[in-house]
């Protein structure tokens, strides 16, 4: 099948958040064209955040995404707090950390069960899996896990989507000790389901495909980072979140609405679960690491298809981390919010959204209004990484039929778990 011209067209991209399409052309076994186009219309959040009051920013920014809303809220809160000079307590940081891991639970389980697994079991969609006696239980498992994640967010955040109790300086209201006990019970009951789904992912056969890519993620010496840390890479990057825009360069793309990024002086970068596991493997829980042993995979790895295994490992780790946080908390002794005075300033924050590093930067004026805003989402980084992967994928699909090659290319793209509508913030006039 390597002779002549082979055209792979996926229009639209399926089982990804947002709208896009792929065109890949091979001739005599060599790739001569790769076009990964994002068709989403510009969202313009950075523009209409300007002029809003400092305490409205996190609620507006939350609406950037219907999946990563927790990550956007926490990142926006941290950036605004740095800008106006607010320091929250360690207890508030722990509660926000709990909320962020709960967000990972709902997002990771959604991707694995609904978006990724159909590829590996010969189904065109999750609806086809539901009709299969052999695989419908996996969909049910995904629903249970995602529902659990949503409930954990709702119980602390006041609403499962776009939480309302998160405010500048902490929380408007905190739950009581009954919430702690109920959350522990839910996590303990749900963890076996996470491990079960993880073991399914660990047994998947993935292509033996490695690429030399710069993996960038937050790093912390003591814990698996999610809301704070230094930005590190496997190629020597080591910067603070305040240095983000000096070293991670963002640009527009004339042929699509998505922004693109690269590391200053170098090439494209990969962010997300695989980068995080590669750089922070030693801080994962033992049960999360057990999935790597089950799969027979050694980390670090440069195989982008293993992003699903890394995602499954993080799903299990999220349960363990949430339980650990609850064990350490005395919820009755926590003051929900710190007192502060609004000062003008500039603040930036980087967190780990489910799909990778998320940057928010704001300049707040003397009147407490936003003067400038900058948001850089994980998919901004990963679109270029996935496109570069496809250019290197030729030898693995050269001898496949068009249908088989199309499936493999789709699997590769879906391994990144794109959030395409998050990535389009540009308007060209």
ZIDASUL-V548827 format. One record per pair of residues at least 6 apart in sequence whose ideal C-beta (glycine too) atoms are under 6 Angstrom apart, sorted by the first residue. I is the first residue (numbers start at 1). J is the second residue. Records with the same first field share a line. If there is no record, write none. Layout:
I = J + J
//
This chain:
1 = 399
2 = 29 + 398 + 399
5 = 27
6 = 26 + 402
7 = 25
8 = 24 + 405 + 406 + 409
9 = 23
10 = 22 + 410
11 = 21
12 = 19 + 21
13 = 20 + 21
15 = 115 + 414
16 = 418
17 = 419
18 = 40 + 420 + 421
19 = 39 + 40
20 = 37 + 38 + 39 + 420
21 = 37
22 = 36
23 = 35
24 = 34
25 = 32 + 33
29 = 398
30 = 394
31 = 391 + 394
34 = 387 + 390 + 391
36 = 387
37 = 256
38 = 256 + 257 + 258 + 420
40 = 257 + 420 + 421 + 424
42 = 257 + 424 + 426 + 427
43 = 424 + 425
45 = 64
46 = 373 + 375 + 425
49 = 60 + 370 + 373
50 = 370 + 373
51 = 369
52 = 370
53 = 368
54 = 80 + 84 + 364 + 368
55 = 168
57 = 76 + 80
58 = 73 + 76 + 77
61 = 72 + 76
62 = 69 + 72 + 73 + 162
64 = 72 + 422
65 = 419 + 422
67 = 107
68 = 353
69 = 161 + 162
70 = 99 + 100 + 103
71 = 351 + 353 + 358
73 = 166
74 = 96 + 100 + 227 + 351
75 = 349 + 351 + 358 + 360
76 = 360
78 = 349
79 = 347 + 348 + 349 + 360 + 361 + 362
80 = 168 + 362
82 = 347
83 = 345 + 346 + 347 + 362 + 364
84 = 342 + 343 + 345 + 364
85 = 343
86 = 169 + 340
88 = 170 + 338
91 = 334
92 = 170
94 = 325
96 = 227
97 = 227
98 = 322 + 325
99 = 156
100 = 226 + 227
101 = 318 + 321 + 322
102 = 149 + 152 + 153
104 = 318 + 354
105 = 149 + 318
106 = 146 + 149 + 150
107 = 354
108 = 311 + 315
109 = 142 + 145 + 146
110 = 146
111 = 417
113 = 138 + 139 + 142
114 = 126 + 142
115 = 414
116 = 308 + 414
117 = 138
118 = 125 + 126 + 129
119 = 411
120 = 204
121 = 135
123 = 129
126 = 139
129 = 135 + 139
130 = 136 + 139
141 = 193 + 197
144 = 193
145 = 193
148 = 186 + 190
150 = 160
153 = 160
154 = 160
155 = 179
157 = 163 + 165
158 = 164 + 165
165 = 171 + 172 + 173
169 = 337 + 338 + 340
170 = 336 + 337 + 338
171 = 336
174 = 336
177 = 331 + 332
180 = 326 + 331
183 = 326
184 = 326
187 = 319 + 322 + 323
191 = 319
194 = 315 + 316 + 319
195 = 316
198 = 291 + 312 + 316
199 = 294
201 = 308 + 309 + 312
202 = 291 + 294 + 295
206 = 305
207 = 305 + 396
209 = 303 + 396
210 = 302 + 303
211 = 302 + 389 + 392
213 = 270
214 = 233 + 235 + 263 + 269
215 = 233 + 234 + 270 + 275 + 278
216 = 233 + 269 + 271 + 275
217 = 275 + 276 + 279
218 = 225 + 229 + 352
219 = 229 + 230 + 232 + 279
220 = 229
223 = 283
224 = 280 + 283
226 = 352
227 = 351
231 = 239
232 = 238 + 279
239 = 247
241 = 348 + 349 + 350
242 = 348
244 = 350 + 359
247 = 264
248 = 261
249 = 262 + 264
250 = 259 + 261 + 376
251 = 260
252 = 426
253 = 260
257 = 424
258 = 383 + 423 + 424
259 = 380 + 426
260 = 384
261 = 380 + 381
262 = 268
263 = 269
268 = 384 + 385 + 388
269 = 381
270 = 385
271 = 356 + 357 + 378 + 381
272 = 355 + 356
273 = 307 + 310 + 311 + 314
274 = 306 + 307 + 310
277 = 299 + 310
278 = 299 + 300
281 = 299
284 = 317
285 = 317 + 320
287 = 316
288 = 313 + 316 + 317
291 = 312 + 313
295 = 309
304 = 389 + 415
305 = 415
307 = 415
308 = 415
342 = 368
344 = 364 + 365 + 366
345 = 364
346 = 363
347 = 362
348 = 361
349 = 360
350 = 357 + 359
351 = 358
353 = 378
355 = 378 + 417 + 419
356 = 378
358 = 377
359 = 376
360 = 375
361 = 374
362 = 370 + 373
363 = 371 + 372
365 = 371
377 = 422 + 423
379 = 418 + 419 + 422 + 423
380 = 423
382 = 416
386 = 413 + 416
389 = 412
397 = 405 + 408
//
